[in-house]
């Protein structure tokens, strides 16, 4: 059964990878059309092409998530653990995604200070996992704020992302949460790009011995709790609480 699961994951990863080329072509030519390189478009034509580009971008995000998820489940992602500076990692992620989130109506606040500690894990996979989580949180609230906070215990770092919408969470956000909690194994709750981002984040963090819990905190909010190992738990004496 385990071998069948791995082989299936390989097939999904390969198929998803092969989908990237035609999707990139659709998105690329859509952008060319919108720039008017092949001639002016009418307002109706431009609106149609914008829909094509938007849906192409969405499909590409889902394909990227499927590739990451399948590779992780097939054991194709092999972490190379090392010391990763916690504050620098979180600051980089918050800075990179703040402008994109703001364009979509979500404000990201970064409340991490003086965390001069190091995580133990693969920096690339850790960053990708937290970025997927941040993307999912933004999609869950649609418009609102995301607060990123962190503190350090004796041997682990606790990171929290709390997202609050300007209105009550939409039904599609609740369905995405249900699909994520079902692990994508429920016929009732189909996976969308938000649920896929959450599952990918969970898998990538697990590869680094991290954990992820996502819960609805209020009618308007969702909180994600990450627990990640510190380098001191592997290389030296424990920190004082």
Residue pairs with C-beta under 8 A, 6 or more apart in sequence:
5 73
6 73
6 74
6 75
9 70
9 71
9 73
9 74
10 70
10 74
10 76
12 66
12 70
13 66
13 67
13 70
13 71
13 74
13 76
16 63
16 66
16 67
16 70
17 67
19 59
19 63
20 60
20 63
20 64
23 56
23 59
23 60
23 63
24 60
26 52
26 56
27 53
27 56
27 57
27 60
30 49
30 50
30 52
30 53
30 56
31 53
32 38
33 41
33 49
34 41
34 46
34 49
34 50
34 53
41 49
58 193
61 135
61 193
61 197
62 192
62 193
62 196
65 132
65 193
65 196
65 197
65 199
65 200
66 196
68 77
68 128
68 132
68 200
68 203
68 204
69 196
69 199
69 200
69 203
71 77
72 200
72 203
72 204
72 207
73 203
77 125
77 204
77 207
79 121
79 122
79 125
79 207
79 208
80 122
81 120
81 121
81 122
81 208
81 234
82 120
82 121
82 122
82 123
83 118
83 119
83 120
83 231
83 235
84 118
84 119
84 120
84 121
84 123
84 126
84 231
85 117
85 118
85 119
86 112
86 115
86 117
86 118
86 119
86 150
86 152
86 157
87 112
87 113
87 114
87 115
87 116
87 117
89 119
89 123
89 126
89 127
89 130
90 110
90 112
90 115
90 130
90 148
90 150
90 159
91 110
91 112
92 127
93 127
93 130
93 131
93 134
94 108
94 110
94 148
95 110
96 131
97 108
97 131
97 134
97 135
97 138
98 108
98 110
101 107
101 108
101 134
101 138
101 146
102 108
104 138
104 143
105 142
105 143
105 144
106 138
106 141
106 142
106 143
106 144
106 145
106 146
106 163
107 144
107 145
107 146
108 134
108 145
108 146
108 148
109 145
109 146
109 147
109 148
110 148
111 147
111 148
111 149
112 148
112 149
112 150
115 150
115 151
115 152
115 157
117 152
117 157
117 230
117 231
117 232
117 239
118 230
118 231
118 232
119 126
119 157
119 208
119 228
119 229
119 230
119 231
120 208
120 209
120 229
120 230
120 231
120 233
120 234
120 235
121 208
121 209
121 210
121 228
121 229
122 207
122 208
125 204
125 207
125 208
126 204
126 205
126 208
126 210
126 228
128 204
129 200
129 201
129 202
129 203
129 204
129 205
129 208
129 210
130 159
130 201
130 205
130 226
132 197
132 198
132 200
132 201
132 204
133 161
133 197
133 198
133 201
133 212
133 224
133 226
134 146
134 148
134 161
135 197
136 176
136 194
136 195
136 197
136 198
136 201
137 146
137 161
137 163
137 222
137 224
138 146
138 163
139 173
139 176
139 193
139 194
139 197
140 163
140 165
140 169
140 173
140 176
140 177
140 194
140 222
141 163
141 164
141 165
141 166
141 169
141 173
141 220
141 221
141 222
142 165
142 166
142 170
142 173
143 165
143 166
143 167
144 163
144 164
144 165
144 166
144 220
145 163
145 164
146 161
146 162
146 163
146 164
147 160
147 161
147 162
147 163
147 164
148 159
148 160
148 161
149 159
149 160
149 161
149 162
150 157
150 158
150 159
150 160
151 157
151 158
152 158
152 230
152 239
153 239
153 241
154 238
154 239
154 240
154 241
155 229
155 230
155 232
155 233
155 238
155 239
156 227
156 228
156 229
156 230
156 233
157 226
157 227
157 228
157 229
157 230
158 225
158 226
158 227
159 225
159 226
159 227
159 228
160 223
160 224
160 225
160 226
161 223
161 224
161 226
162 217
162 221
162 222
162 223
162 224
163 221
163 222
163 223
164 218
164 220
164 221
165 173
165 220
165 221
166 220
167 220
168 219
168 220
169 216
169 219
169 220
169 221
169 222
172 192
172 194
173 194
173 222
174 216
175 189
175 190
175 192
176 192
176 194
176 195
176 198
177 195
177 214
177 216
177 222
178 186
178 189
179 186
179 189
179 190
179 191
179 192
179 195
180 194
180 195
180 198
180 199
180 214
181 214
182 188
182 189
183 199
184 191
184 195
184 196
184 199
189 195
191 199
198 212
198 214
201 212
202 212
205 211
205 212
205 226
205 228
206 212
208 228
208 229
209 228
209 229
210 226
210 227
210 228
210 229
211 226
211 227
212 224
212 225
212 226
213 224
213 225
214 222
214 223
214 224
214 225
215 222
215 223
215 225
216 222
217 223
230 239
232 238
232 239
